[in-house]
Amino acid sequence: MRAMSVPPVENPPWDHIDTVLLDLDGTLLDLAFDNGFWLDFIPSVYAAARSLSVAEARAALTPRFRACEGTLNWYCIDYWSRELGLDIEALKRTQAHRIAWLPGARDFLSRLRGHGKRLVLLTNSHPAVLRIKDERTGVAGYLDAALSSHEFGAPKESGEFWRAVRAVEPFDPGRSLFVDDSPPVLHAARRAGIRWVYGVRRASSAPGAWGAGRDYADIPAVDSVSDLVPASPAVAGRDDRKSAGPGPGPNDPQSGAAGERAPRAARV
């Protein structure tokens, strides 16, 4: 089925933006890791533990995953560890070498940070998973704050999250920009009054990954966060070597190269 067209995207008016709010998986980091973990690796581990075929494991797991979609449990590794009888955090660590930046994401963060924008991560990732991803990529070093929805007891899809987060991160919605790869989250942000809201189409580097044709309806969408940096001396004209932001993390050999919906695995 052909995806609906999205509105043409204009560069954000950066002079009117103080705070940049960012999702993690599928916005800054390659969603291929999460999709592969939940859609392929976990079914294979579950199958081995239950003496099932991988197909049987997927058939058993898919409805259980979908029943939690959009809730905090969908993103909670403590919940899934109990439900599946698996140590999800330990299993995440065995696959951490697959964690990767999306193309252009690090440069985007460095340029905007160098320009004085406040960069705040708003993620549904469980805090333990966020630590694993930070150990691998050093992503937290590019940010002024990193907040998990688990701290507030509500996912980003809910109005409760947006009310709670402003109590600890008092940004002005009228001077803030938010980027995410989830339409429900983006609509929740818009309802919360965020002035500039953008979707990301290329959330995963995996061939044929769900997302390239994602319908964001009336929300503008870009292929990458790097598309939001205007070609002007104010931001994009800066020399990258002088931009703020750390280099790769201690376990990050990547140079920034890249590196669903059955069910969508963009949870943690």
C-alpha positions as CSV (number, residue, x, y, z in Angstrom):
1,M,0.0,0.0,0.0
2,R,1.4,3.4,-1.0
3,A,2.3,5.7,1.9
4,M,0.6,9.1,2.1
5,S,2.8,12.0,1.1
6,V,4.2,14.2,3.9
7,P,4.3,18.0,3.8
8,P,7.5,19.5,2.3
9,V,10.0,20.2,5.0
10,E,11.5,23.6,5.5
11,N,14.5,24.3,7.7
12,P,13.6,25.1,11.3
13,P,13.9,28.8,12.3
14,W,16.8,28.2,14.5
15,D,16.9,31.8,15.8
16,H,13.5,31.0,17.5
17,I,14.6,27.6,19.0
18,D,16.3,27.3,22.3
19,T,15.8,23.6,23.2
20,V,16.1,20.5,20.9
21,L,14.3,17.4,22.3
22,L,15.5,14.2,20.7
23,D,14.5,10.5,20.7
24,L,17.2,7.9,20.8
25,D,16.5,4.8,18.8
26,G,15.6,5.4,15.2
27,T,16.5,9.1,15.5
28,L,20.1,9.2,16.7
29,L,20.9,5.5,16.9
30,D,20.2,2.9,14.2
31,L,17.0,1.0,14.9
32,A,18.4,-2.1,13.2
33,F,19.9,-3.1,16.6
34,D,16.6,-3.0,18.4
35,N,14.6,-4.6,15.6
36,G,17.2,-7.4,15.2
37,F,17.2,-8.0,19.0
38,W,13.5,-8.2,19.5
39,L,12.4,-9.7,16.2
40,D,15.2,-12.2,15.6
41,F,17.5,-12.7,18.6
42,I,15.0,-12.9,21.4
43,P,12.7,-15.4,19.5
44,S,15.8,-17.6,18.9
45,V,16.9,-17.5,22.5
46,Y,13.3,-18.1,23.7
47,A,13.0,-21.0,21.3
48,A,16.1,-22.7,22.6
49,A,15.0,-22.2,26.2
50,R,11.5,-23.7,25.5
51,S,12.5,-26.4,23.0
52,L,10.5,-24.7,20.2
53,S,11.2,-23.8,16.7
54,V,12.0,-20.2,16.0
55,A,8.7,-19.9,14.1
56,E,6.8,-21.3,17.1
57,A,8.6,-18.9,19.4
58,R,7.7,-15.9,17.2
59,A,4.0,-17.1,17.0
60,A,4.0,-17.2,20.8
61,L,5.7,-13.9,21.4
62,T,4.2,-11.6,18.8
63,P,0.7,-11.3,20.4
64,R,2.3,-10.8,23.8
65,F,4.4,-8.0,22.4
66,R,1.6,-6.4,20.6
67,A,-0.7,-6.4,23.7
68,C,1.8,-4.1,25.4
69,E,2.4,-1.7,22.6
70,G,2.2,1.9,23.6
71,T,2.5,1.2,27.3
72,L,5.5,1.5,29.5
73,N,5.8,-2.3,29.8
74,W,6.4,-2.4,26.0
75,Y,9.8,-0.7,26.7
76,C,10.5,-2.3,30.1
77,I,13.3,-4.9,30.2
78,D,12.4,-5.8,33.8
79,Y,8.9,-6.7,32.7
80,W,10.1,-8.8,29.8
81,S,12.7,-10.5,31.9
82,R,9.9,-11.7,34.2
83,E,7.5,-12.5,31.4
84,L,9.9,-14.5,29.3
85,G,12.2,-15.9,32.0
86,L,15.2,-14.4,30.3
87,D,17.8,-11.9,31.5
88,I,17.1,-9.2,28.9
89,E,19.8,-6.8,30.2
90,A,22.5,-9.5,30.0
91,L,21.3,-10.5,26.5
92,K,21.4,-6.9,25.4
93,R,25.1,-6.8,26.4
94,T,25.9,-9.8,24.3
95,Q,24.6,-8.0,21.3
96,A,26.0,-4.5,22.1
97,H,28.5,-4.6,19.3
98,R,25.6,-4.1,16.9
99,I,24.7,-0.7,18.4
100,A,25.5,2.1,15.9
101,W,24.9,5.7,15.2
102,L,22.6,6.7,12.3
103,P,24.4,8.7,9.5
104,G,24.8,12.4,10.3
105,A,23.5,12.2,13.9
106,R,26.7,12.9,15.7
107,D,27.5,15.8,13.4
108,F,24.0,17.2,13.9
109,L,24.5,17.1,17.7
110,S,27.9,18.7,17.6
111,R,26.9,21.5,15.3
112,L,23.8,22.4,17.4
113,R,25.6,22.1,20.7
114,G,28.3,24.4,19.3
115,H,25.6,26.9,18.4
116,G,24.4,27.0,22.0
117,K,21.2,24.9,21.7
118,R,20.2,22.9,24.7
119,L,20.1,19.2,23.7
120,V,17.8,17.0,25.7
121,L,17.3,13.3,25.1
122,L,13.7,12.0,25.8
123,T,13.7,8.3,25.4
124,N,11.4,5.3,26.2
125,S,14.6,3.2,26.7
126,H,14.9,1.6,30.1
127,P,17.7,3.3,32.1
128,A,19.8,0.1,32.0
129,V,19.6,-0.1,28.2
130,L,20.4,3.6,27.9
131,R,23.6,2.9,29.9
132,I,24.5,0.1,27.5
133,K,24.0,2.3,24.5
134,D,25.9,5.2,26.1
135,E,28.8,2.8,26.9
136,R,29.0,1.8,23.3
137,T,28.5,5.2,21.6
138,G,29.2,8.0,24.2
139,V,25.9,9.6,23.2
140,A,25.3,11.2,26.6
141,G,28.4,13.3,26.2
142,Y,26.7,15.2,23.3
143,L,23.7,16.1,25.4
144,D,22.8,18.5,28.2
145,A,20.3,16.0,29.8
146,A,19.1,12.5,29.2
147,L,15.7,11.5,30.5
148,S,13.9,8.1,30.4
149,S,10.2,7.8,30.5
150,H,10.7,5.1,33.2
151,E,11.7,7.9,35.6
152,F,8.1,9.3,35.2
153,G,6.1,6.1,35.1
154,A,4.6,7.0,31.7
155,P,5.7,6.5,28.1
156,K,6.2,9.3,25.7
157,E,2.9,8.4,24.0
158,S,1.0,9.8,27.0
159,G,0.2,13.3,28.0
160,E,1.3,12.4,31.5
161,F,4.9,12.0,30.4
162,W,5.0,15.5,28.8
163,R,3.5,17.1,31.9
164,A,5.9,15.3,34.2
165,V,9.0,16.0,32.1
166,R,8.5,19.7,32.1
167,A,8.7,19.7,35.9
168,V,12.3,18.6,35.7
169,E,13.2,20.1,32.3
170,P,11.4,23.4,32.2
171,F,11.7,24.1,28.4
172,D,9.5,26.5,26.6
173,P,7.3,24.5,24.2
174,G,7.0,27.5,21.9
175,R,10.8,27.6,21.5
176,S,11.4,23.9,21.3
177,L,11.9,21.4,18.5
178,F,11.3,17.6,18.9
179,V,12.4,14.8,16.6
180,D,11.2,11.1,16.9
181,D,10.5,8.2,14.6
182,S,7.2,7.2,16.3
183,P,4.0,8.9,14.9
184,P,2.1,8.3,18.2
185,V,4.9,10.0,20.2
186,L,5.1,12.9,17.7
187,H,1.3,13.5,18.0
188,A,1.6,13.4,21.8
189,A,4.4,16.0,21.6
190,R,2.3,18.2,19.4
191,R,-0.7,17.9,21.8
192,A,1.7,19.0,24.5
193,G,2.4,22.2,22.6
194,I,5.8,21.5,21.1
195,R,6.1,24.1,18.4
196,W,8.3,22.3,15.9
197,V,7.9,18.5,15.5
198,Y,9.6,16.3,12.9
199,G,9.5,12.6,12.1
200,V,12.5,10.5,10.8
201,R,11.9,8.2,7.8
202,R,15.2,6.3,7.7
203,A,15.2,5.0,11.3
204,S,17.0,1.8,10.4
205,S,19.8,0.9,8.1
206,A,18.5,-2.7,7.6
207,P,17.3,-3.4,4.0
208,G,13.6,-3.3,3.8
209,A,13.2,-2.1,7.4
210,W,9.8,-0.7,8.4
211,G,9.9,3.0,8.4
212,A,11.0,4.1,5.0
213,G,7.4,4.5,3.9
214,R,6.0,5.4,7.3
215,D,3.0,7.7,7.3
216,Y,3.4,10.7,9.5
217,A,0.2,12.3,8.3
218,D,0.4,16.0,8.8
219,I,3.8,15.9,10.6
220,P,6.8,16.9,8.5
221,A,9.4,14.2,8.1
222,V,13.1,14.0,7.1
223,D,15.3,11.1,6.2
224,S,17.8,12.0,8.9
225,V,18.3,14.6,11.7
226,S,21.1,16.0,9.6
227,D,18.5,17.2,7.1
228,L,17.4,19.7,9.8
229,V,20.7,21.6,10.0
230,P,20.3,24.6,7.7
231,A,23.0,25.5,5.2
232,S,23.8,28.8,6.8
233,P,26.9,30.2,8.6
234,A,24.8,30.4,11.9
235,V,24.9,26.6,12.3
236,A,26.0,24.5,9.3
237,G,28.8,26.8,8.3
238,R,30.8,26.0,11.5
239,D,34.0,24.1,11.3
240,D,33.3,20.6,12.7
241,R,36.7,20.5,14.4
242,K,35.7,23.5,16.5
243,S,32.2,22.2,17.3
244,A,31.4,21.0,20.8
245,G,30.9,17.3,21.5
246,P,33.1,14.4,22.4
247,G,34.7,12.0,20.0
248,P,33.7,8.3,20.0
249,G,33.2,6.6,23.3
250,P,35.8,4.2,24.6
251,N,34.1,1.2,23.0
252,D,32.9,3.0,19.8
253,P,34.9,2.1,16.7
254,Q,32.3,3.6,14.4
255,S,32.8,6.7,12.3
256,G,29.1,7.5,12.3
257,A,28.1,5.3,9.3
258,A,24.8,3.5,9.6
259,G,25.0,1.6,11.5
260,E,8.9,-3.3,11.6
261,R,6.2,-3.7,12.2
262,A,5.7,-7.4,13.1
263,P,5.7,-6.2,15.9
264,R,7.5,-2.8,15.8
265,A,10.6,-3.3,17.9
266,A,11.6,0.3,18.6
267,R,11.3,0.0,22.3
268,V,14.6,-0.2,24.1
